[in-house]
């Protein structure tokens, strides 16, 4: 997937297990506006449900921190979508 500027390819990694039936892909990338900072993106898919696609605007100090927080936020967004369905 290209980022918003179309300049860079983003490689997503699939979580090992589904989260509430959703397949979750995550990626981290260096910030272009804040050198030395990292950002995250995720997609979550479940058959019959709208896909969740989020670019996280938070900046992190390193890729590991970005990864952990991206996965945490992705899982929280999935849980929120599941709870909204009742």
Backbone as JSON Lines, residues from 0, in Angstrom:
{"i":0,"aa":"X","n":[0.84,-1.18,0.0],"ca":[0.0,0.0,0.0],"c":[0.88,1.23,0.0]}
{"i":1,"aa":"X","n":[0.52,2.22,-0.81],"ca":[1.26,3.47,-0.79],"c":[0.69,4.37,0.28]}
{"i":2,"aa":"X","n":[1.56,5.21,0.85],"ca":[1.07,6.18,1.81],"c":[0.37,7.31,1.08]}
{"i":3,"aa":"X","n":[-0.14,8.3,1.81],"ca":[-0.91,9.38,1.23],"c":[-0.18,10.15,0.15]}
{"i":4,"aa":"X","n":[1.12,10.25,0.23],"ca":[1.87,11.0,-0.78],"c":[2.21,10.14,-1.99]}
{"i":5,"aa":"X","n":[1.95,8.84,-1.89],"ca":[2.24,7.94,-3.0],"c":[3.72,7.65,-3.18]}
{"i":6,"aa":"X","n":[4.55,8.01,-2.21],"ca":[6.0,7.88,-2.36],"c":[6.59,6.61,-1.77]}
{"i":7,"aa":"X","n":[5.87,5.95,-0.87],"ca":[6.51,4.86,-0.14],"c":[5.55,3.69,-0.01]}
{"i":8,"aa":"X","n":[6.08,2.52,-0.13],"ca":[5.31,1.3,0.04],"c":[5.29,0.94,1.53]}
{"i":9,"aa":"X","n":[4.11,0.59,2.05],"ca":[3.97,0.19,3.45],"c":[3.72,-1.31,3.46]}
{"i":10,"aa":"X","n":[4.53,-2.06,4.2],"ca":[4.37,-3.5,4.3],"c":[3.63,-3.84,5.59]}
{"i":11,"aa":"X","n":[2.48,-4.48,5.45],"ca":[1.68,-4.86,6.6],"c":[2.0,-6.29,7.02]}
{"i":12,"aa":"X","n":[1.87,-6.54,8.32],"ca":[2.09,-7.86,8.91],"c":[0.79,-8.3,9.56]}
{"i":13,"aa":"X","n":[0.4,-9.53,9.32],"ca":[-0.84,-10.07,9.88],"c":[-0.59,-10.58,11.3]}
{"i":14,"aa":"X","n":[-1.49,-10.24,12.24],"ca":[-1.39,-10.79,13.59],"c":[-1.53,-12.31,13.51]}
{"i":15,"aa":"X","n":[-0.91,-13.02,14.43],"ca":[-0.93,-14.48,14.43],"c":[-2.33,-15.06,14.61]}
{"i":16,"aa":"X","n":[-3.18,-14.38,15.38],"ca":[-4.52,-14.88,15.67],"c":[-5.55,-13.81,15.35]}
{"i":17,"aa":"X","n":[-6.76,-14.27,14.99],"ca":[-7.85,-13.32,14.79],"c":[-8.2,-12.68,16.13]}
{"i":18,"aa":"X","n":[-8.69,-11.46,16.09],"ca":[-9.14,-10.76,17.29],"c":[-10.64,-10.54,17.15]}
{"i":19,"aa":"X","n":[-11.43,-11.25,17.94],"ca":[-12.89,-11.22,17.85],"c":[-13.36,-11.5,16.43]}
{"i":20,"aa":"X","n":[-12.69,-12.42,15.76],"ca":[-13.07,-12.81,14.41],"c":[-12.51,-11.93,13.31]}
{"i":21,"aa":"X","n":[-11.8,-10.87,13.65],"ca":[-11.21,-9.97,12.67],"c":[-9.76,-10.38,12.37]}
{"i":22,"aa":"X","n":[-9.4,-10.36,11.1],"ca":[-7.99,-10.44,10.71],"c":[-7.42,-9.04,10.85]}
{"i":23,"aa":"X","n":[-6.32,-8.91,11.54],"ca":[-5.73,-7.59,11.79],"c":[-4.34,-7.54,11.18]}
{"i":24,"aa":"X","n":[-4.12,-6.54,10.33],"ca":[-2.81,-6.26,9.74],"c":[-2.29,-4.96,10.32]}
{"i":25,"aa":"X","n":[-1.01,-4.92,10.63],"ca":[-0.42,-3.7,11.19],"c":[0.88,-3.39,10.47]}
{"i":26,"aa":"X","n":[1.27,-2.13,10.55],"ca":[2.54,-1.69,9.96],"c":[3.04,-0.48,10.73]}
{"i":27,"aa":"X","n":[4.35,-0.31,10.76],"ca":[4.94,0.91,11.31],"c":[5.85,1.51,10.25]}
{"i":28,"aa":"X","n":[6.01,2.82,10.32],"ca":[6.81,3.53,9.32],"c":[7.4,4.77,9.95]}
{"i":29,"aa":"X","n":[8.53,5.21,9.45],"ca":[9.12,6.45,9.97],"c":[8.26,7.64,9.56]}
{"i":30,"aa":"X","n":[8.18,8.61,10.43],"ca":[7.45,9.84,10.13],"c":[8.25,10.68,9.15]}
{"i":31,"aa":"X","n":[7.58,11.21,8.15],"ca":[8.27,12.1,7.22],"c":[8.36,13.52,7.77]}
{"i":32,"aa":"X","n":[7.43,13.89,8.64],"ca":[7.41,15.24,9.18],"c":[8.21,15.42,10.45]}
{"i":33,"aa":"X","n":[8.48,14.33,11.15],"ca":[9.22,14.38,12.4],"c":[10.32,13.32,12.37]}
{"i":34,"aa":"X","n":[11.48,13.68,11.83],"ca":[12.57,12.7,11.74],"c":[12.88,12.05,13.09]}
{"i":35,"aa":"X","n":[13.12,10.75,13.05],"ca":[13.42,10.01,14.27],"c":[12.2,9.5,15.0]}
{"i":36,"aa":"X","n":[11.02,9.85,14.53],"ca":[9.76,9.39,15.13],"c":[9.11,8.37,14.21]}
{"i":37,"aa":"X","n":[8.23,7.55,14.8],"ca":[7.57,6.47,14.08],"c":[6.06,6.56,14.22]}
{"i":38,"aa":"X","n":[5.36,6.05,13.22],"ca":[3.89,6.05,13.19],"c":[3.41,4.64,12.88]}
{"i":39,"aa":"X","n":[2.11,4.41,13.09],"ca":[1.55,3.1,12.8],"c":[0.28,3.18,11.98]}
{"i":40,"aa":"X","n":[-0.04,2.08,11.32],"ca":[-1.25,1.93,10.52],"c":[-1.79,0.53,10.78]}
{"i":41,"aa":"X","n":[-3.11,0.37,10.66],"ca":[-3.65,-0.99,10.71],"c":[-4.92,-1.09,9.87]}
{"i":42,"aa":"X","n":[-5.2,-2.32,9.49],"ca":[-6.43,-2.71,8.81],"c":[-7.0,-3.88,9.6]}
{"i":43,"aa":"X","n":[-8.32,-3.94,9.73],"ca":[-8.96,-5.09,10.36],"c":[-10.14,-5.49,9.48]}
{"i":44,"aa":"X","n":[-10.21,-6.78,9.17],"ca":[-11.22,-7.29,8.25],"c":[-11.97,-8.45,8.89]}
{"i":45,"aa":"X","n":[-13.3,-8.47,8.67],"ca":[-14.12,-9.6,9.09],"c":[-15.22,-9.74,8.05]}
{"i":46,"aa":"X","n":[-15.42,-10.95,7.57],"ca":[-16.42,-11.17,6.55],"c":[-17.79,-10.66,7.01]}
{"i":47,"aa":"X","n":[-18.43,-9.9,6.16],"ca":[-19.75,-9.38,6.46],"c":[-19.76,-8.08,7.26]}
{"i":48,"aa":"X","n":[-18.58,-7.59,7.63],"ca":[-18.47,-6.36,8.42],"c":[-17.64,-5.33,7.65]}
{"i":49,"aa":"X","n":[-17.9,-4.04,7.89],"ca":[-17.05,-3.03,7.25],"c":[-15.6,-3.15,7.74]}
{"i":50,"aa":"X","n":[-14.67,-2.93,6.84],"ca":[-13.25,-2.97,7.21],"c":[-12.91,-1.74,8.05]}
{"i":51,"aa":"X","n":[-12.01,-1.93,8.99],"ca":[-11.47,-0.82,9.79],"c":[-10.1,-0.51,9.22]}
{"i":52,"aa":"X","n":[-9.87,0.74,8.84],"ca":[-8.57,1.16,8.29],"c":[-8.18,2.44,9.01]}
{"i":53,"aa":"X","n":[-7.06,2.4,9.71],"ca":[-6.67,3.55,10.53],"c":[-5.18,3.83,10.38]}
{"i":54,"aa":"X","n":[-4.85,5.1,10.18],"ca":[-3.48,5.59,10.29],"c":[-3.41,6.34,11.61]}
{"i":55,"aa":"X","n":[-2.51,5.93,12.47],"ca":[-2.41,6.5,13.81],"c":[-1.5,7.72,13.76]}
{"i":56,"aa":"X","n":[-2.04,8.84,14.2],"ca":[-1.3,10.1,14.12],"c":[-0.29,10.27,15.26]}
{"i":57,"aa":"X","n":[-0.38,9.44,16.29],"ca":[0.58,9.54,17.39],"c":[1.98,9.26,16.89]}
{"i":58,"aa":"X","n":[2.96,9.97,17.43],"ca":[4.36,9.74,17.09],"c":[5.04,8.99,18.22]}
{"i":59,"aa":"X","n":[5.86,8.01,17.86],"ca":[6.56,7.19,18.85],"c":[8.06,7.3,18.64]}
{"i":60,"aa":"X","n":[8.81,7.05,19.7],"ca":[10.26,7.23,19.67],"c":[11.02,6.14,18.92]}
{"i":61,"aa":"X","n":[10.41,4.96,18.77],"ca":[11.11,3.87,18.1],"c":[10.09,2.91,17.48]}
{"i":62,"aa":"X","n":[10.53,2.04,16.59],"ca":[9.6,1.11,15.92],"c":[8.9,0.15,16.89]}
{"i":63,"aa":"X","n":[9.6,-0.3,17.93],"ca":[8.98,-1.24,18.88],"c":[7.82,-0.58,19.62]}
{"i":64,"aa":"X","n":[8.01,0.66,20.02],"ca":[6.94,1.4,20.71],"c":[5.76,1.63,19.75]}
{"i":65,"aa":"X","n":[6.07,1.98,18.51],"ca":[5.01,2.18,17.51],"c":[4.25,0.88,17.26]}
{"i":66,"aa":"X","n":[4.99,-0.22,17.17],"ca":[4.36,-1.53,16.94],"c":[3.42,-1.89,18.08]}
{"i":67,"aa":"X","n":[3.9,-1.82,19.3],"ca":[3.08,-2.2,20.46],"c":[1.82,-1.35,20.56]}
{"i":68,"aa":"X","n":[1.96,-0.06,20.35],"ca":[0.8,0.82,20.45],"c":[-0.14,0.67,19.27]}
{"i":69,"aa":"X","n":[0.38,0.42,18.09],"ca":[-0.48,0.19,16.93],"c":[-1.33,-1.04,17.14]}
{"i":70,"aa":"X","n":[-0.73,-2.12,17.62],"ca":[-1.48,-3.36,17.87],"c":[-2.5,-3.14,18.99]}
{"i":71,"aa":"X","n":[-2.11,-2.43,20.04],"ca":[-3.04,-2.16,21.14],"c":[-4.24,-1.35,20.64]}
{"i":72,"aa":"X","n":[-3.99,-0.32,19.86],"ca":[-5.06,0.52,19.33],"c":[-5.94,-0.27,18.36]}
{"i":73,"aa":"X","n":[-5.32,-1.1,17.53],"ca":[-6.09,-1.92,16.59],"c":[-7.06,-2.83,17.35]}
{"i":74,"aa":"X","n":[-6.57,-3.49,18.38],"ca":[-7.43,-4.39,19.16],"c":[-8.55,-3.61,19.85]}
{"i":75,"aa":"X","n":[-8.25,-2.43,20.36],"ca":[-9.28,-1.6,21.0],"c":[-10.34,-1.17,19.99]}
{"i":76,"aa":"X","n":[-9.93,-0.82,18.78],"ca":[-10.89,-0.42,17.74],"c":[-11.77,-1.6,17.34]}
{"i":77,"aa":"X","n":[-11.2,-2.79,17.25],"ca":[-11.99,-3.99,16.94],"c":[-12.99,-4.24,18.07]}
{"i":78,"aa":"X","n":[-12.54,-4.15,19.31],"ca":[-13.44,-4.38,20.45],"c":[-14.58,-3.36,20.46]}
{"i":79,"aa":"X","n":[-14.27,-2.13,20.1],"ca":[-15.3,-1.08,20.03],"c":[-16.31,-1.4,18.92]}
{"i":80,"aa":"X","n":[-15.85,-1.88,17.79],"ca":[-16.75,-2.25,16.69],"c":[-17.64,-3.43,17.08]}
{"i":81,"aa":"X","n":[-17.05,-4.41,17.78],"ca":[-17.83,-5.57,18.23],"c":[-18.88,-5.13,19.25]}
{"i":82,"aa":"X","n":[-18.5,-4.28,20.2],"ca":[-19.44,-3.81,21.22],"c":[-20.58,-3.0,20.59]}
{"i":83,"aa":"X","n":[-20.28,-2.24,19.56],"ca":[-21.31,-1.42,18.9],"c":[-22.36,-2.3,18.21]}
{"i":84,"aa":"X","n":[-21.94,-3.48,17.77],"ca":[-22.87,-4.41,17.13],"c":[-23.81,-5.06,18.13]}
{"i":85,"aa":"X","n":[-23.4,-5.03,19.41],"ca":[-24.22,-5.58,20.48],"c":[-23.98,-7.0,20.7]}
